[in-house]
Amino acid sequence: MDQRIAFTSVPMLLAAIALVASPALGQQGEQTHHRYFVSAELTVEGMKNLQKQTATGLRAGVAEFAEAAGCKLESWYFEPGASTARAIVDCSNEIGAAALLVSANAAGFAHVTAKPVLTAEELDKVLAVSAATRPPQQQ
């Protein structure tokens, strides 16, 4: 009986080691990030608020706000003629990005929208998958 337990345990142990060492499993464990191109069109209240503080102070506040939702402000630009702020925000998940949008829009200082963006490497992966995928009408 003990030999049979040892015999079945060794293959199971080897299988477990193989799974842990497998590249597919390692890729699943990688931290994924989602980048968004954010546009914030400041309202009248938002412009008044900007006049009370510096633009760098507003950027610092936005960075802190993003971090509270599990995101990171990567870049921040302001288009003065349109009273619009533009940013790239990196979030660990979609929930954080959605929380930023809901909170920012509810505050009433800006109308905020976000669009997901991809790096060139991520787009290469999309293109590789799309080349092998056919729409239902072409199947």
KAMOKA-V621115 format. One record per helix or strand of 3 or more residues. SS is the DSSP state (alpha for helix, beta for strand). FROM is the first residue (numbers start at 1). LEN is the number of residues. If there is no record, write none. Layout:
ss->SS from->FROM len->LEN
ss->SS from->FROM len->LEN
//
This chain:
ss->alpha from->2 len->20
ss->alpha from->23 len->6
ss->beta from->34 len->9
ss->alpha from->44 len->9
ss->alpha from->55 len->14
ss->beta from->71 len->9
ss->alpha from->80 len->3
ss->beta from->84 len->8
ss->alpha from->94 len->14
ss->beta from->110 len->8
ss->alpha from->120 len->12
ss->alpha from->136 len->3
//
